[in-house]
Amino acid sequence: MERVKATVVSNERVQPAMWKLGIRYDSLVREPRAARFLMVGFPGRTDPLLPRPFSVSDCLQDGEGPLTELLYKPMGKATNLMTTLRPGDGLNVLGLLGNGFPAPAPGKRPVLLAGGIGNAPFAFQVRELLAGPYREKASEITLFLAGRTATEIYIQPWVRTSGITIVEVTDDGSRGEAGRITDALRRRLPMLGPIEGFACGPTPMLRALKTMAEEHGFPCHLSTEELMACGYGVCNACVVESAHDRGTYIKSCHEGPVFECREIIP
């Protein structure tokens, strides 16, 4: 797989702490699956030198051709530089990489669990589910959107009007329910029936969901957010510890980034 140049179509702030970047890149022909990712770099720059990984948030065809959307939060040199991108600018892109979320098992209600910028992969997962087994059952998909405050709550507007069930949770109660995502999920477990979890967010959230899934006996797939330098298994920078063989580490870019929660120690 080689890096190709993608052109910026749009770049907008969608929340005070969150941006959405649209690039002319065809993820649809590259075996898309929610939580697969791209390595994105800046042509002609040596600082930052290395590309950065970004989960594909959505991929679709608009009136001009294939479009891939990335959600990002300005936190460091690369993501702050991304806020300066304008339509027509070029980026170096490698991917799609990684494994992505599996399809839900029959008889399990899909519960999507997003923490902060961990909301990135879920627009496309909703698109996948609505194009497949949940075409006529949108309300059975439950999406939890969690953040420290209201400025960290976002999902693409079309998802909000798709008919799925959305639960918003903030640590400070500034939007939706007050508390943590695990609190909101625990309150609903008796009503949801058999579920299968799909989660992306900060490591403490993934740890808490792993504990909860093991306690209540439901499968839960965790999309890890490890630092990466290559994205395809060479640099060993993105390892996570195996739960089956303590002290053994797994490459999240190659075997992951998605793992069933019983496979790893996040």
C-alpha atoms as a printed R data frame, in Angstrom:
    type eleno elety resid chain resno       x       y      z
1   ATOM     1    CA   MET     A     1   0.000   0.000  0.000
2   ATOM     2    CA   GLU     A     2   1.372   3.406 -0.930
3   ATOM     3    CA   ARG     A     3   0.747   6.937  0.207
4   ATOM     4    CA   VAL     A     4  -1.341   9.056 -2.107
5   ATOM     5    CA   LYS     A     5  -2.154  12.738 -2.190
6   ATOM     6    CA   ALA     A     6  -5.638  13.739 -1.062
7   ATOM     7    CA   THR     A     7  -7.151  17.187 -1.523
8   ATOM     8    CA   VAL     A     8  -8.877  19.092  1.251
9   ATOM     9    CA   VAL     A     9 -12.524  19.830  0.436
10  ATOM    10    CA   SER     A    10 -13.640  21.384  3.714
11  ATOM    11    CA   ASN     A    11 -12.325  22.073  7.208
12  ATOM    12    CA   GLU     A    12 -14.689  23.473  9.808
13  ATOM    13    CA   ARG     A    13 -14.936  23.866 13.545
14  ATOM    14    CA   VAL     A    14 -18.037  21.925 14.590
15  ATOM    15    CA   GLN     A    15 -17.654  22.450 18.335
16  ATOM    16    CA   PRO     A    16 -15.300  24.697 20.303
17  ATOM    17    CA   ALA     A    17 -13.074  21.680 20.929
18  ATOM    18    CA   MET     A    18 -13.640  19.754 17.686
19  ATOM    19    CA   TRP     A    19 -13.082  20.088 13.920
20  ATOM    20    CA   LYS     A    20 -14.317  18.144 10.894
21  ATOM    21    CA   LEU     A    21 -12.034  17.725  7.880
22  ATOM    22    CA   GLY     A    22 -13.335  16.568  4.514
23  ATOM    23    CA   ILE     A    23 -10.842  15.194  1.987
24  ATOM    24    CA   ARG     A    24 -11.262  13.956 -1.566
25  ATOM    25    CA   TYR     A    25 -10.166  10.395 -0.867
26  ATOM    26    CA   ASP     A    26 -12.011   7.210 -1.781
27  ATOM    27    CA   SER     A    27 -12.270   5.089  1.351
28  ATOM    28    CA   LEU     A    28 -15.229   3.220 -0.140
29  ATOM    29    CA   VAL     A    29 -12.959   1.195 -2.456
30  ATOM    30    CA   ARG     A    30 -10.534   0.368  0.372
31  ATOM    31    CA   GLU     A    31 -12.677  -2.062  2.384
32  ATOM    32    CA   PRO     A    32 -14.132   0.519  4.771
33  ATOM    33    CA   ARG     A    33 -15.232  -0.505  8.233
34  ATOM    34    CA   ALA     A    34 -15.904   1.695 11.231
35  ATOM    35    CA   ALA     A    35 -12.740   2.290 13.324
36  ATOM    36    CA   ARG     A    36 -10.331   1.578 10.451
37  ATOM    37    CA   PHE     A    37  -7.938   4.512 10.119
38  ATOM    38    CA   LEU     A    38  -5.735   6.622  7.884
39  ATOM    39    CA   MET     A    39  -2.190   7.844  8.425
40  ATOM    40    CA   VAL     A    40  -2.172  11.522  7.454
41  ATOM    41    CA   GLY     A    41   0.944  13.596  6.778
42  ATOM    42    CA   PHE     A    42   1.821  17.065  5.514
43  ATOM    43    CA   PRO     A    43   3.596  17.251  2.126
44  ATOM    44    CA   GLY     A    44   6.862  19.167  2.085
45  ATOM    45    CA   ARG     A    45   7.108  19.558  5.859
46  ATOM    46    CA   THR     A    46   9.649  18.095  8.239
47  ATOM    47    CA   ASP     A    47   7.956  19.380 11.394
48  ATOM    48    CA   PRO     A    48   5.852  17.424 12.081
49  ATOM    49    CA   LEU     A    49   7.827  14.783 10.234
50  ATOM    50    CA   LEU     A    50   5.753  11.676 10.953
51  ATOM    51    CA   PRO     A    51   2.135  11.138  9.884
52  ATOM    52    CA   ARG     A    52  -0.647  10.858 12.442
53  ATOM    53    CA   PRO     A    53  -3.442   8.238 12.688
54  ATOM    54    CA   PHE     A    54  -7.088   9.296 12.346
55  ATOM    55    CA   SER     A    55 -10.153   7.074 12.452
56  ATOM    56    CA   VAL     A    56 -12.343   7.510  9.422
57  ATOM    57    CA   SER     A    57 -15.470   9.228 10.696
58  ATOM    58    CA   ASP     A    58 -17.547   8.867  7.561
59  ATOM    59    CA   CYS     A    59 -17.074   8.013  3.906
60  ATOM    60    CA   LEU     A    60 -19.592   8.710  1.187
61  ATOM    61    CA   GLN     A    61 -20.148  10.027 -2.312
62  ATOM    62    CA   ASP     A    62 -21.110  13.666 -2.630
63  ATOM    63    CA   GLY     A    63 -21.941  15.553 -5.827
64  ATOM    64    CA   GLU     A    64 -18.265  15.789 -6.799
65  ATOM    65    CA   GLY     A    65 -17.041  12.276 -5.984
66  ATOM    66    CA   PRO     A    66 -15.743  10.261 -3.039
67  ATOM    67    CA   LEU     A    67 -15.442  12.074  0.287
68  ATOM    68    CA   THR     A    68 -13.830  10.953  3.535
69  ATOM    69    CA   GLU     A    69 -14.469  12.829  6.774
70  ATOM    70    CA   LEU     A    70 -12.129  12.963  9.767
71  ATOM    71    CA   LEU     A    71 -12.957  14.417 13.186
72  ATOM    72    CA   TYR     A    72 -10.075  15.828 15.206
73  ATOM    73    CA   LYS     A    73  -9.347  17.832 18.308
74  ATOM    74    CA   PRO     A    74  -6.488  20.384 18.203
75  ATOM    75    CA   MET     A    75  -4.126  19.114 20.896
76  ATOM    76    CA   GLY     A    76  -0.589  19.127 19.495
77  ATOM    77    CA   LYS     A    77   1.558  20.383 16.633
78  ATOM    78    CA   ALA     A    78  -0.037  18.266 13.902
79  ATOM    79    CA   THR     A    79  -3.672  18.765 14.858
80  ATOM    80    CA   ASN     A    80  -3.187  22.496 15.420
81  ATOM    81    CA   LEU     A    81  -1.589  22.693 11.967
82  ATOM    82    CA   MET     A    82  -4.624  20.904 10.553
83  ATOM    83    CA   THR     A    83  -6.872  23.791 11.612
84  ATOM    84    CA   THR     A    84  -5.068  25.983  9.057
85  ATOM    85    CA   LEU     A    85  -5.889  23.711  6.106
86  ATOM    86    CA   ARG     A    86  -8.016  25.236  3.372
87  ATOM    87    CA   PRO     A    87  -9.909  23.752  0.392
88  ATOM    88    CA   GLY     A    88  -7.417  22.762 -2.301
89  ATOM    89    CA   ASP     A    89  -4.574  22.004  0.119
90  ATOM    90    CA   GLY     A    90  -2.958  18.593 -0.192
91  ATOM    91    CA   LEU     A    91  -2.282  15.868  2.371
92  ATOM    92    CA   ASN     A    92  -0.361  12.607  2.177
93  ATOM    93    CA   VAL     A    93  -2.672   9.717  3.063
94  ATOM    94    CA   LEU     A    94  -2.022   6.026  3.701
95  ATOM    95    CA   GLY     A    95  -4.840   3.571  4.329
96  ATOM    96    CA   LEU     A    96  -7.314   2.297  5.187
97  ATOM    97    CA   LEU     A    97  -5.430   0.463  7.942
98  ATOM    98    CA   GLY     A    98  -6.369  -1.731 10.899
99  ATOM    99    CA   ASN     A    99  -9.282  -4.095 11.399
100 ATOM   100    CA   GLY     A   100 -12.304  -2.003 12.442
101 ATOM   101    CA   PHE     A   101 -15.417  -2.968 14.388
102 ATOM   102    CA   PRO     A   102 -16.993  -6.349 13.563
103 ATOM   103    CA   ALA     A   103 -20.630  -6.671 12.597
104 ATOM   104    CA   PRO     A   104 -22.944  -7.159 15.605
105 ATOM   105    CA   ALA     A   105 -23.815 -10.753 16.410
106 ATOM   106    CA   PRO     A   106 -27.402 -11.825 15.634
107 ATOM   107    CA   GLY     A   107 -29.700 -11.191 18.561
108 ATOM   108    CA   LYS     A   108 -27.471  -8.530 20.122
109 ATOM   109    CA   ARG     A   109 -28.485  -4.873 20.265
110 ATOM   110    CA   PRO     A   110 -25.574  -2.644 19.114
111 ATOM   111    CA   VAL     A   111 -24.590  -0.103 21.756
112 ATOM   112    CA   LEU     A   112 -22.077   2.489 20.517
113 ATOM   113    CA   LEU     A   113 -20.033   4.201 23.234
114 ATOM   114    CA   ALA     A   114 -18.142   7.382 22.349
115 ATOM   115    CA   GLY     A   115 -15.994   9.404 24.736
116 ATOM   116    CA   GLY     A   116 -14.813  12.846 23.616
117 ATOM   117    CA   ILE     A   117 -12.997  12.676 20.273
118 ATOM   118    CA   GLY     A   118 -13.692   8.934 20.459
119 ATOM   119    CA   ASN     A   119 -16.907   9.855 18.633
120 ATOM   120    CA   ALA     A   120 -14.872   9.763 15.400
121 ATOM   121    CA   PRO     A   121 -15.720   6.280 14.041
122 ATOM   122    CA   PHE     A   122 -19.399   6.193 14.856
123 ATOM   123    CA   ALA     A   123 -21.016   8.110 12.005
124 ATOM   124    CA   PHE     A   124 -19.743   5.507  9.582
125 ATOM   125    CA   GLN     A   125 -20.720   2.657 11.895
126 ATOM   126    CA   VAL     A   126 -24.270   4.016 11.993
127 ATOM   127    CA   ARG     A   127 -24.166   4.229  8.190
128 ATOM   128    CA   GLU     A   128 -23.026   0.576  8.024
129 ATOM   129    CA   LEU     A   129 -25.729  -0.620 10.405
130 ATOM   130    CA   LEU     A   130 -28.510   1.276  8.647
131 ATOM   131    CA   ALA     A   131 -27.402  -0.119  5.282
132 ATOM   132    CA   GLY     A   132 -27.443  -3.649  6.711
133 ATOM   133    CA   PRO     A   133 -29.402  -5.492  9.399
134 ATOM   134    CA   TYR     A   134 -30.828  -2.334 11.018
135 ATOM   135    CA   ARG     A   135 -32.238  -0.752  7.868
136 ATOM   136    CA   GLU     A   136 -35.761  -0.862  9.330
137 ATOM   137    CA   LYS     A   137 -34.717  -0.870 12.996
138 ATOM   138    CA   ALA     A   138 -32.815   2.383 13.502
139 ATOM   139    CA   SER     A   139 -34.239   2.997 16.980
140 ATOM   140    CA   GLU     A   140 -32.648  -0.241 18.219
141 ATOM   141    CA   ILE     A   141 -29.188   1.291 17.718
142 ATOM   142    CA   THR     A   142 -28.150   3.191 20.840
143 ATOM   143    CA   LEU     A   143 -25.333   5.743 20.659
144 ATOM   144    CA   PHE     A   144 -23.893   7.164 23.883
145 ATOM   145    CA   LEU     A   145 -22.053  10.463 23.335
146 ATOM   146    CA   ALA     A   146 -19.973  11.410 26.367
147 ATOM   147    CA   GLY     A   147 -17.567  14.212 27.200
148 ATOM   148    CA   ARG     A   148 -16.268  16.237 30.097
149 ATOM   149    CA   THR     A   149 -18.453  19.150 29.036
150 ATOM   150    CA   ALA     A   150 -20.929  20.146 26.308
151 ATOM   151    CA   THR     A   151 -18.134  21.329 24.001
152 ATOM   152    CA   GLU     A   152 -17.008  17.713 23.557
153 ATOM   153    CA   ILE     A   153 -20.384  16.385 22.392
154 ATOM   154    CA   TYR     A   154 -20.725  16.032 18.614
155 ATOM   155    CA   ILE     A   155 -21.971  13.704 15.921
156 ATOM   156    CA   GLN     A   156 -22.735  14.553 12.291
157 ATOM   157    CA   PRO     A   157 -26.209  16.122 11.919
158 ATOM   158    CA   TRP     A   158 -27.469  13.368  9.609
159 ATOM   159    CA   VAL     A   159 -26.876  10.822 12.389
160 ATOM   160    CA   ARG     A   160 -29.134  12.810 14.732
161 ATOM   161    CA   THR     A   161 -31.995  12.647 12.210
162 ATOM   162    CA   SER     A   162 -31.458   8.987 11.278
163 ATOM   163    CA   GLY     A   163 -33.830   7.619 13.902
164 ATOM   164    CA   ILE     A   164 -31.246   5.990 16.171
165 ATOM   165    CA   THR     A   165 -31.414   6.451 19.944
166 ATOM   166    CA   ILE     A   166 -28.867   8.974 21.233
167 ATOM   167    CA   VAL     A   167 -27.939   9.432 24.898
168 ATOM   168    CA   GLU     A   168 -25.749  12.427 25.809
169 ATOM   169    CA   VAL     A   169 -23.643  12.390 28.966
170 ATOM   170    CA   THR     A   170 -21.277  15.016 30.402
171 ATOM   171    CA   ASP     A   171 -19.136  14.920 33.506
172 ATOM   172    CA   ASP     A   172 -20.313  18.381 34.552
173 ATOM   173    CA   GLY     A   173 -23.962  17.995 33.524
174 ATOM   174    CA   SER     A   174 -23.735  20.854 31.006
175 ATOM   175    CA   ARG     A   175 -25.443  18.695 28.369
176 ATOM   176    CA   GLY     A   176 -27.588  15.609 28.722
177 ATOM   177    CA   GLU     A   177 -27.174  13.450 31.806
178 ATOM   178    CA   ALA     A   178 -24.581  14.237 34.444
179 ATOM   179    CA   GLY     A   179 -21.968  11.600 35.195
180 ATOM   180    CA   ARG     A   180 -19.933   9.063 33.276
181 ATOM   181    CA   ILE     A   181 -20.801   6.947 30.282
182 ATOM   182    CA   THR     A   182 -20.696   3.783 32.387
183 ATOM   183    CA   ASP     A   183 -23.275   5.279 34.770
184 ATOM   184    CA   ALA     A   184 -25.665   6.022 31.910
185 ATOM   185    CA   LEU     A   185 -25.184   2.572 30.402
186 ATOM   186    CA   ARG     A   186 -25.615   0.781 33.726
187 ATOM   187    CA   ARG     A   187 -28.963   2.504 34.295
188 ATOM   188    CA   ARG     A   188 -30.217   1.213 30.936
189 ATOM   189    CA   LEU     A   189 -28.883  -2.345 30.965
190 ATOM   190    CA   PRO     A   190 -32.130  -3.891 32.255
191 ATOM   191    CA   MET     A   191 -34.103  -2.211 29.437
192 ATOM   192    CA   LEU     A   192 -31.698  -2.879 26.572
193 ATOM   193    CA   GLY     A   193 -31.698  -6.670 26.711
194 ATOM   194    CA   PRO     A   194 -28.765  -8.611 25.187
195 ATOM   195    CA   ILE     A   195 -26.241  -6.066 23.921
196 ATOM   196    CA   GLU     A   196 -22.914  -5.859 22.138
197 ATOM   197    CA   GLY     A   197 -20.747  -2.855 22.912
198 ATOM   198    CA   PHE     A   198 -18.549  -0.879 20.518
199 ATOM   199    CA   ALA     A   199 -16.393   1.728 22.262
200 ATOM   200    CA   CYS     A   200 -13.848   4.395 21.443
201 ATOM   201    CA   GLY     A   201 -12.512   6.975 23.859
202 ATOM   202    CA   PRO     A   202  -9.850   7.690 26.478
203 ATOM   203    CA   THR     A   203  -8.099   4.776 28.156
204 ATOM   204    CA   PRO     A   204  -9.802   5.184 31.583
205 ATOM   205    CA   MET     A   205 -13.187   4.916 29.858
206 ATOM   206    CA   LEU     A   206 -12.128   1.762 27.989
207 ATOM   207    CA   ARG     A   207 -10.875   0.212 31.239
208 ATOM   208    CA   ALA     A   208 -14.167   0.955 32.971
209 ATOM   209    CA   LEU     A   209 -16.166  -0.510 30.089
210 ATOM   210    CA   LYS     A   210 -14.006  -3.642 30.078
211 ATOM   211    CA   THR     A   211 -14.728  -4.155 33.778
212 ATOM   212    CA   MET     A   212 -18.424  -3.550 33.244
213 ATOM   213    CA   ALA     A   213 -18.647  -5.886 30.221
214 ATOM   214    CA   GLU     A   214 -16.913  -8.674 32.114
215 ATOM   215    CA   GLU     A   215 -19.136  -8.126 35.142
216 ATOM   216    CA   HIS     A   216 -22.372  -8.245 33.129
217 ATOM   217    CA   GLY     A   217 -21.267 -10.774 30.514
218 ATOM   218    CA   PHE     A   218 -21.734  -8.826 27.294
219 ATOM   219    CA   PRO     A   219 -19.198  -8.605 24.427
220 ATOM   220    CA   CYS     A   220 -17.550  -5.208 24.058
221 ATOM   221    CA   HIS     A   221 -15.138  -4.171 21.311
222 ATOM   222    CA   LEU     A   222 -12.627  -1.460 22.237
223 ATOM   223    CA   SER     A   223 -11.023   0.794 19.638
224 ATOM   224    CA   THR     A   224  -7.691   1.729 21.214
225 ATOM   225    CA   GLU     A   225  -6.084   5.126 20.640
226 ATOM   226    CA   GLU     A   226  -2.345   4.446 20.810
227 ATOM   227    CA   LEU     A   227   0.417   6.646 19.409
228 ATOM   228    CA   MET     A   228   1.674   5.392 16.038
229 ATOM   229    CA   ALA     A   229   4.615   6.215 13.790
230 ATOM   230    CA   CYS     A   230   3.969   3.923 10.817
231 ATOM   231    CA   GLY     A   231   0.475   2.415 11.046
232 ATOM   232    CA   TYR     A   232   1.344  -1.000  9.618
233 ATOM   233    CA   GLY     A   233   3.290  -2.928 12.248
234 ATOM   234    CA   VAL     A   234   6.933  -1.915 11.807
235 ATOM   235    CA   CYS     A   235   7.676   0.663 14.508
236 ATOM   236    CA   ASN     A   236   6.198  -1.158 17.569
237 ATOM   237    CA   ALA     A   237   5.086   2.176 19.038
238 ATOM   238    CA   CYS     A   238   1.401   1.303 19.469
239 ATOM   239    CA   VAL     A   239   1.419  -1.899 21.494
240 ATOM   240    CA   VAL     A   240  -1.184  -2.902 24.069
241 ATOM   241    CA   GLU     A   241  -0.805  -5.631 26.680
242 ATOM   242    CA   SER     A   242  -2.389  -9.023 26.087
243 ATOM   243    CA   ALA     A   243  -4.866 -10.169 28.742
244 ATOM   244    CA   HIS     A   244  -4.148 -13.817 27.928
245 ATOM   245    CA   ASP     A   245  -0.375 -13.628 28.335
246 ATOM   246    CA   ARG     A   246   0.624 -10.860 30.756
247 ATOM   247    CA   GLY     A   247   3.835  -9.164 29.697
248 ATOM   248    CA   THR     A   248   3.145  -9.902 26.022
249 ATOM   249    CA   TYR     A   249   2.201  -6.988 23.798
250 ATOM   250    CA   ILE     A   250   0.053  -6.746 20.670
251 ATOM   251    CA   LYS     A   251   0.433  -4.199 17.854
252 ATOM   252    CA   SER     A   252  -2.732  -2.149 17.833
253 ATOM   253    CA   CYS     A   253  -2.167  -0.878 14.283
254 ATOM   254    CA   HIS     A   254  -1.958  -4.390 12.832
255 ATOM   255    CA   GLU     A   255  -3.969  -6.725 15.096
256 ATOM   256    CA   GLY     A   256  -6.226  -3.823 16.119
257 ATOM   257    CA   PRO     A   257  -6.991  -1.061 16.735
258 ATOM   258    CA   VAL     A   258 -10.185  -2.899 17.730
259 ATOM   259    CA   PHE     A   259  -9.989  -5.704 20.299
260 ATOM   260    CA   GLU     A   260 -12.678  -7.579 22.183
261 ATOM   261    CA   CYS     A   261 -12.259  -6.304 25.725
262 ATOM   262    CA   ARG     A   262 -11.242  -9.715 27.127
263 ATOM   263    CA   GLU     A   263  -8.232  -9.817 24.765
264 ATOM   264    CA   ILE     A   264  -6.318  -6.815 26.141
265 ATOM   265    CA   ILE     A   265  -5.472  -4.753 29.204
266 ATOM   266    CA   PRO     A   266  -6.127  -1.162 28.063
